[in-house]
Amino acid sequence: MERTQSSIQQIQPPTYGNLVTILSIDGGGIRGIIPATIIAFLESQLQELDGEDARLADYFDVISGTSTGGLVTAMLTAPDNNNRPLFSAKEIKPFYMEHCPKIFPQHSGIGGTTLAKLVRSMGGPKYDGKYLHGLVREKLGDIRLHETLTNVVIPTFDIKSMQPVVFSSYQVKKSTILDAKLSDICISTSAAPTYLPAYNFSNQDSEGNLHEFNLIDGGVCANNPTLVSMNDVTKQIIKENPDFFSIKPMEYGRFLIISIGTGTAKNEEKFNAAMAAKWGLLDWLTHSGTTPLIDIFSQSSADMVDFHLSALTQALRSQDNYLRIQDDTLTGTNSSVDIATKENLEKLCQIGENLLKKPVSRVNLENGLCEPLKDGITNEDALKRLVKMGNFHTVM
């Protein structure tokens, strides 16, 4: 169907402004409700400036996401029939509340015992993915990567070629084989090992050449996709893309970055060396209802990105342009990626709301720990400040 123009203009490339704006959302299954709460608040603040029709895609040069964050990215940037975002930010949380219990159905009775779960996990992924696949195809239809309303970056990993595949609006201009359907991209980046099946699809480039993808969750290589997004923009600067002609290489003070995590159970300290020293392969893959090996890989890669960007922005005196919002205090079922009970989902909503009120934290470069800033500014206040920064809001 033909799409009409909106009263809100598409954000101009950085040539016309001072900042390269990036919004990045981590992977984390049902814990995607936490960043959904954060971005709903962020969009509401932008709407106070420019009216209720304002959407996040109008303000960010790049929106990136991995796994559940990739799904959110597509929902925020895919065009509807009026060429406006398919979902507003405030619609993401209700979407998760409605559909997560069907994506991750909870077994009760004998089928829900630890032994039953273990037996299922040895015979294939915990969930068949059919509901998720159907839902994503229904919502995103035949929309392709090049059609998104702003640039997107969504990492996946190809287990046949054993290398990351990044579906990027920037890369698709030269590598048309990456111009896949958003539905295929979302299913791929969400295919978490042991939870959901790997995903295979083929796509044609502009010359009719066919390429086969064999993909799993992008979280195995970039659970926090912030750095991948920055690298993509940096490559455009190096290649002297005219949209970035006013920006010099390494001029990272021109970046405004909001990176949102899905929470971790880091402070719970539920594992230790004495315990892990006795583990075999099965224990590393499943222990007390968790997946230690996957949790460790995804969390460590996300933290390394935060550590790198914290060091970089502090060295360049641009740390106020980088906001990482993360909660390391999750415990028990709140830290799971798939326990989609009503009680747990509602708790995650509350965790997201509480996170807005918590003080901004930043990595201590000496010990690697995230520590609250001394000025006591909250994440909510920090988002308000970034929204009010010059050249960040669009022109009606």
Backbone torsions as a table, in degrees:
resi	resn	phi	psi	omega
1	MET	NA	148.9	-180.0
2	GLU	-72.5	137.3	-178.4
3	ARG	-103.0	135.2	-178.2
4	THR	-93.6	162.0	179.8
5	GLN	-78.1	148.0	179.3
6	SER	-96.6	161.6	175.6
7	SER	-72.0	-20.1	175.2
8	ILE	-89.8	124.4	-179.4
9	GLN	-77.8	147.0	174.1
10	GLN	-62.2	139.5	-178.6
11	ILE	-60.0	138.7	179.2
12	GLN	-75.1	151.4	176.4
13	PRO	-64.7	166.7	-172.6
14	PRO	-59.6	-15.6	174.4
15	THR	-51.6	-33.3	-173.2
16	TYR	-98.5	3.0	-178.1
17	GLY	-143.6	177.3	-176.6
18	ASN	-90.0	-19.8	-170.1
19	LEU	-122.3	144.9	166.9
20	VAL	-98.2	112.2	-172.4
21	THR	-98.7	129.1	-177.7
22	ILE	-128.8	129.9	172.0
23	LEU	-115.3	125.5	-175.5
24	SER	-129.0	138.1	-175.7
25	ILE	-129.9	124.0	-178.7
26	ASP	-68.7	168.2	169.6
27	GLY	-85.9	163.3	-179.8
28	GLY	162.6	20.7	176.0
29	GLY	59.5	-132.4	-177.1
30	ILE	-63.6	-19.1	178.6
31	ARG	-68.5	-2.3	171.8
32	GLY	-59.3	-16.9	175.7
33	ILE	-61.3	-31.8	-179.0
34	ILE	-64.4	-55.7	175.9
35	PRO	-65.0	-27.2	176.8
36	ALA	-60.5	-37.9	177.6
37	THR	-66.6	-40.9	-178.7
38	ILE	-66.0	-46.4	-176.3
39	ILE	-71.5	-26.6	175.4
40	ALA	-63.6	-41.6	176.4
41	PHE	-65.4	-43.6	-179.8
42	LEU	-59.3	-46.3	-179.6
43	GLU	-65.1	-35.7	179.1
44	SER	-63.1	-34.6	178.6
45	GLN	-70.3	-37.0	176.2
46	LEU	-67.4	-34.7	178.6
47	GLN	-68.3	-28.9	175.7
48	GLU	-64.9	-28.4	177.9
49	LEU	-81.6	-44.6	-167.6
50	ASP	-123.0	8.2	176.1
51	GLY	100.1	165.0	-171.1
52	GLU	-68.5	-16.2	178.7
53	ASP	-81.6	-7.5	-179.2
54	ALA	-64.4	139.1	178.8
55	ARG	-133.3	155.3	-176.6
56	LEU	-57.2	-34.7	-179.2
57	ALA	-64.1	-17.7	178.2
58	ASP	-77.6	-14.1	-168.5
59	TYR	-117.7	-19.7	-175.0
60	PHE	-108.5	131.7	175.3
61	ASP	-66.4	-33.4	-179.8
62	VAL	-139.7	133.3	168.2
63	ILE	-119.9	125.7	-177.2
64	SER	-125.1	153.6	178.8
65	GLY	-162.8	147.4	176.5
66	THR	-117.4	139.5	176.2
67	SER	56.3	-119.6	178.3
68	THR	-60.3	-31.5	176.0
69	GLY	-67.7	-30.5	176.1
70	GLY	-67.7	-38.5	176.5
71	LEU	-63.5	-44.8	178.1
72	VAL	-61.0	-42.3	178.7
73	THR	-57.1	-46.2	179.7
74	ALA	-64.3	-40.8	-179.4
75	MET	-64.1	-35.1	-178.4
76	LEU	-78.4	-21.0	-171.4
77	THR	-117.9	-15.6	178.6
78	ALA	-68.7	136.0	-178.0
79	PRO	-82.0	144.0	171.3
80	ASP	-91.3	-167.8	-176.9
81	ASN	-70.3	-13.5	176.6
82	ASN	-103.0	14.5	-179.4
83	ASN	59.9	35.0	174.2
84	ARG	-119.6	161.0	-177.7
85	PRO	-55.8	138.7	-177.3
86	LEU	-60.7	-36.0	-180.0
87	PHE	-128.8	141.2	166.4
88	SER	-82.5	161.7	-178.4
89	ALA	-61.8	-35.7	-177.2
90	LYS	-70.9	-12.8	179.6
91	GLU	-88.1	-10.5	-176.7
92	ILE	-68.7	-46.2	-177.5
93	LYS	-61.5	-48.4	176.6
94	PRO	-60.0	-33.6	177.1
95	PHE	-60.7	-46.1	178.8
96	TYR	-65.2	-42.4	-179.4
97	MET	-61.0	-37.3	-178.4
98	GLU	-76.1	-42.3	-167.7
99	HIS	-101.2	-23.2	-178.7
100	CYS	-57.6	-41.0	179.0
101	PRO	-62.7	-22.1	178.8
102	LYS	-91.5	-28.2	175.5
103	ILE	-72.2	-41.1	179.9
104	PHE	-119.5	71.7	-178.1
105	PRO	-63.3	135.5	-177.4
106	GLN	-93.3	127.3	178.2
107	HIS	-82.9	140.6	178.4
108	SER	-119.0	169.5	178.8
109	GLY	67.7	-144.6	-177.3
110	ILE	-62.0	-36.5	-178.3
111	GLY	-67.2	-13.0	-178.2
112	GLY	-102.2	5.7	-180.0
113	THR	-72.3	160.8	-180.0
114	THR	-58.9	-41.2	-179.9
115	LEU	-63.6	-42.5	179.7
116	ALA	-63.8	-40.5	178.3
117	LYS	-63.7	-39.6	179.8
118	LEU	-64.5	-43.8	179.2
119	VAL	-61.4	-43.9	179.2
120	ARG	-62.5	-41.6	-177.0
121	SER	-66.1	-26.7	179.2
122	MET	-79.7	-15.2	-178.4
123	GLY	-104.3	5.3	-178.9
124	GLY	145.6	-177.8	-179.8
125	PRO	-63.3	154.7	-177.8
126	LYS	-61.3	-32.2	-176.3
127	TYR	-130.2	144.5	-176.0
128	ASP	-80.6	-14.5	176.2
129	GLY	78.8	-1.1	-174.2
130	LYS	-62.4	-43.2	-179.2
131	TYR	-65.5	-43.9	179.1
132	LEU	-61.0	-45.9	-178.9
133	HIS	-60.8	-45.4	179.9
134	GLY	-64.6	-41.0	-179.1
135	LEU	-64.0	-46.5	-178.4
136	VAL	-64.1	-41.7	179.0
137	ARG	-66.1	-37.1	178.9
138	GLU	-64.9	-44.5	-175.7
139	LYS	-75.3	-38.7	-173.0
140	LEU	-98.6	-16.0	175.2
141	GLY	54.8	-132.3	-177.7
142	ASP	-100.8	14.3	179.9
143	ILE	-62.5	133.2	-178.2
144	ARG	-108.9	167.9	-173.7
145	LEU	-55.4	-41.4	-175.7
146	HIS	-68.5	-11.3	-176.2
147	GLU	-90.9	-6.5	-177.1
148	THR	-60.5	151.8	-171.9
149	LEU	-79.0	-13.7	167.5
150	THR	-146.6	173.6	-178.4
151	ASN	-67.5	138.0	177.6
152	VAL	-125.4	154.1	175.7
153	VAL	-136.2	118.4	-177.6
154	ILE	-131.9	109.4	179.9
155	PRO	-79.2	145.6	169.7
156	THR	-138.2	-179.7	176.7
157	PHE	-137.1	128.6	-179.7
158	ASP	-92.1	115.2	-175.2
159	ILE	-81.6	-8.8	176.1
160	LYS	-85.0	-46.5	178.5
161	SER	-87.4	-9.2	-179.8
162	MET	55.0	50.1	175.6
163	GLN	-153.2	154.6	177.9
164	PRO	-63.8	146.5	170.1
165	VAL	-123.4	116.1	-177.7
166	VAL	-104.9	117.3	176.7
167	PHE	-85.9	104.8	-171.5
168	SER	-127.1	135.2	176.5
169	SER	-60.0	-31.0	179.0
170	TYR	-72.9	-44.3	-176.7
171	GLN	-71.4	-29.1	-175.1
172	VAL	-66.0	-20.5	179.6
173	LYS	-67.1	-29.3	179.2
174	LYS	-109.2	-21.8	179.2
175	SER	-120.7	83.4	-172.5
176	THR	-66.9	-12.7	177.7
177	ILE	-65.0	-20.8	178.8
178	LEU	-82.1	-5.2	-178.4
179	ASP	-78.7	64.9	-177.7
180	ALA	-87.9	169.8	173.1
181	LYS	-66.2	140.7	176.9
182	LEU	-59.6	-32.0	179.4
183	SER	-63.4	-43.6	178.6
184	ASP	-64.8	-39.3	179.8
185	ILE	-64.7	-44.3	-178.7
186	CYS	-66.0	-42.2	178.1
187	ILE	-61.9	-39.4	-178.3
188	SER	-67.0	-50.9	-175.8
189	THR	-68.5	-15.3	179.8
190	SER	-97.2	0.0	-174.0
191	ALA	-79.8	70.6	-175.8
192	ALA	-69.2	126.3	178.7
193	PRO	-53.7	137.7	-178.0
194	THR	77.7	-19.6	-179.3
195	TYR	-99.4	-47.8	-176.6
196	LEU	-133.8	151.8	-175.1
197	PRO	-70.5	147.4	171.6
198	ALA	-58.0	157.9	-171.6
199	TYR	-127.4	133.2	-179.4
200	ASN	-118.1	131.6	171.4
201	PHE	-154.3	162.6	178.9
202	SER	-118.8	152.3	-179.7
203	ASN	-144.5	147.6	179.7
204	GLN	-100.7	144.5	172.7
205	ASP	-88.1	-175.7	-175.1
206	SER	-67.1	-16.6	179.6
207	GLU	-101.4	7.0	176.7
208	GLY	87.8	4.5	177.5
209	ASN	-74.9	136.7	-176.5
210	LEU	-99.4	136.0	177.4
211	HIS	-128.8	137.0	179.8
212	GLU	-101.8	133.1	176.8
213	PHE	-109.5	139.0	176.2
214	ASN	-127.8	91.1	-161.5
215	LEU	-116.5	150.6	171.4
216	ILE	-131.5	178.7	-176.9
217	ASP	-47.1	128.5	176.9
218	GLY	-64.9	-12.2	180.0
219	GLY	-65.2	-19.2	179.3
220	VAL	-72.0	-16.2	178.8
221	CYS	-122.8	-28.2	-176.9
222	ALA	-154.5	71.7	179.8
223	ASN	-65.1	-29.2	170.5
224	ASN	-107.6	103.6	-171.7
225	PRO	-86.0	11.2	-175.6
226	THR	-57.9	-46.7	-177.3
227	LEU	-67.7	-34.4	176.5
228	VAL	-61.3	-41.6	178.3
229	SER	-63.0	-45.9	-180.0
230	MET	-63.0	-38.2	177.9
231	ASN	-63.0	-39.7	179.5
232	ASP	-63.8	-42.5	177.7
233	VAL	-66.8	-41.9	-179.8
234	THR	-59.6	-39.7	178.4
235	LYS	-63.0	-35.6	177.5
236	GLN	-66.5	-36.3	178.2
237	ILE	-66.7	-44.7	179.7
238	ILE	-62.7	-38.6	-179.3
239	LYS	-78.9	0.6	178.8
240	GLU	59.4	42.3	170.6
241	ASN	-56.3	125.9	-176.0
242	PRO	-57.7	-22.7	177.1
243	ASP	-66.7	-18.5	-175.2
244	PHE	-119.8	20.9	-171.6
245	PHE	-63.6	-24.0	-177.0
246	SER	-85.3	-0.9	-176.8
247	ILE	-109.7	129.3	179.5
248	LYS	-89.2	150.0	174.5
249	PRO	-54.9	140.8	180.0
250	MET	72.6	8.5	178.7
251	GLU	-85.5	64.6	-172.2
252	TYR	-74.1	-9.9	174.2
253	GLY	-66.4	-12.7	178.9
254	ARG	-87.8	-1.3	178.6
255	PHE	-92.2	137.2	168.8
256	LEU	-118.2	116.6	-169.7
257	ILE	-123.5	125.1	171.2
258	ILE	-116.0	113.6	-176.3
259	SER	-116.8	122.7	-172.8
260	ILE	-118.3	122.7	178.0
261	GLY	-88.8	171.4	-179.9
262	THR	-108.0	12.9	177.1
263	GLY	90.1	149.1	176.6
264	THR	-139.9	166.5	176.8
265	ALA	-104.4	30.1	-175.3
266	LYS	-54.6	-44.7	-175.7
267	ASN	-72.3	-12.1	179.9
268	GLU	-72.4	-26.9	178.4
269	GLU	50.9	52.4	-173.6
270	LYS	-83.4	-10.8	176.8
271	PHE	-116.9	156.6	171.8
272	ASN	-150.2	168.7	-174.9
273	ALA	-64.8	-38.7	-179.8
274	ALA	-61.0	-39.0	178.9
275	MET	-69.4	-49.7	-175.1
276	ALA	-69.8	-23.2	-179.7
277	ALA	-62.4	-21.8	-178.3
278	LYS	-97.5	-3.1	-175.7
279	TRP	-76.4	143.8	167.6
280	GLY	-105.3	-168.5	-177.2
281	LEU	-56.5	-45.0	-177.0
282	LEU	-63.4	-39.5	-179.9
283	ASP	-65.6	-38.8	179.2
284	TRP	-65.6	-27.9	-179.1
285	LEU	-89.1	-28.6	178.7
286	THR	-152.5	120.1	-178.5
287	HIS	-146.8	116.9	178.0
288	SER	52.6	44.3	177.0
289	GLY	79.6	6.5	179.2
290	THR	-117.9	171.8	175.1
291	THR	-122.0	81.9	-171.3
292	PRO	-52.1	-46.2	-175.0
293	LEU	-62.6	-45.8	-179.7
294	ILE	-67.6	-42.5	179.2
295	ASP	-60.3	-42.4	-177.9
296	ILE	-66.1	-45.6	-179.7
297	PHE	-61.6	-47.3	-175.9
298	SER	-68.7	-40.3	-178.6
299	GLN	-70.6	-41.3	-177.9
300	SER	-66.4	-39.2	179.8
301	SER	-67.4	-37.6	178.5
302	ALA	-65.7	-41.9	-179.5
303	ASP	-67.3	-35.9	179.7
304	MET	-65.4	-35.8	176.4
305	VAL	-64.5	-45.1	179.1
306	ASP	-62.4	-42.8	179.9
307	PHE	-61.7	-44.3	-179.7
308	HIS	-62.9	-47.6	-177.6
309	LEU	-70.0	-33.4	175.9
310	SER	-64.3	-44.0	178.8
311	ALA	-64.3	-43.6	-178.4
312	LEU	-64.3	-49.4	-176.5
313	THR	-69.4	-34.1	176.9
314	GLN	-69.1	-37.8	178.8
315	ALA	-64.7	-33.6	-178.4
316	LEU	-94.9	9.1	179.2
317	ARG	57.1	32.7	178.8
318	SER	-120.1	26.0	-175.5
319	GLN	-62.3	-24.6	179.5
320	ASP	-73.4	-11.8	177.3
321	ASN	-92.5	1.3	179.2
322	TYR	-123.0	117.5	180.0
323	LEU	-121.5	114.9	174.3
324	ARG	-105.6	121.0	179.7
325	ILE	-111.7	113.8	-175.9
326	GLN	-148.7	147.6	177.7
327	ASP	-118.3	115.0	-179.2
328	ASP	-96.7	13.1	-172.2
329	THR	-107.7	16.3	179.1
330	LEU	-66.1	150.5	179.3
331	THR	-141.0	154.1	173.3
332	GLY	55.1	-135.4	-175.8
333	THR	-66.6	-21.9	179.2
334	ASN	-61.7	-25.1	-177.8
335	SER	-90.0	-2.3	-178.9
336	SER	-75.7	160.4	177.3
337	VAL	-98.2	-6.9	-170.4
338	ASP	-141.2	1.0	178.9
339	ILE	-80.4	85.8	-169.5
340	ALA	-93.8	46.8	173.6
341	THR	-76.6	156.6	178.7
342	LYS	-57.8	-41.1	-178.4
343	GLU	-62.6	-43.8	-178.3
344	ASN	-70.3	-40.3	178.9
345	LEU	-62.8	-42.1	178.1
346	GLU	-65.1	-36.0	177.9
347	LYS	-65.1	-40.0	178.8
348	LEU	-64.6	-36.9	174.6
349	CYS	-58.9	-44.2	-179.7
350	GLN	-67.5	-36.4	177.4
351	ILE	-62.2	-40.7	177.1
352	GLY	-62.8	-43.5	178.7
353	GLU	-63.8	-42.5	179.4
354	ASN	-65.7	-33.8	-178.9
355	LEU	-63.2	-34.0	176.6
356	LEU	-60.9	-32.4	-176.6
357	LYS	-87.4	-10.5	-178.9
358	LYS	-77.6	154.3	178.9
359	PRO	-67.9	149.1	175.2
360	VAL	-61.0	135.8	177.0
361	SER	-114.9	152.2	179.8
362	ARG	-141.4	147.4	-178.6
363	VAL	-66.1	129.0	170.0
364	ASN	-79.4	114.5	-174.0
365	LEU	-69.2	-11.3	178.8
366	GLU	-84.5	-43.3	-176.2
367	ASN	-114.7	-4.2	177.2
368	GLY	77.7	3.8	-178.5
369	LEU	-91.8	147.0	174.8
370	CYS	-82.5	128.5	-176.9
371	GLU	-130.0	141.7	178.6
372	PRO	-61.3	142.9	176.4
373	LEU	-68.6	148.2	-176.1
374	LYS	-68.4	-25.2	-177.7
375	ASP	-75.4	-9.9	175.1
376	GLY	75.7	7.8	-179.7
377	ILE	-62.2	135.8	-178.2
378	THR	-86.9	164.5	175.7
379	ASN	-59.8	-37.3	177.3
380	GLU	-60.9	-46.4	179.4
381	ASP	-65.1	-39.4	-179.6
382	ALA	-64.1	-40.7	177.7
383	LEU	-64.3	-41.1	177.8
384	LYS	-61.2	-40.9	-179.6
385	ARG	-64.6	-43.2	-179.4
386	LEU	-65.5	-38.2	178.5
387	VAL	-60.6	-35.8	-176.1
388	LYS	-86.3	-1.5	178.8
389	MET	-65.1	151.3	-176.0
390	GLY	-60.2	144.2	175.5
391	ASN	65.5	16.3	-179.9
392	PHE	-94.8	-23.1	-179.2
393	HIS	-101.8	148.5	-172.9
394	THR	-77.5	169.6	-179.3
395	VAL	-103.5	127.0	-179.8
396	MET	-72.6	NA	NA
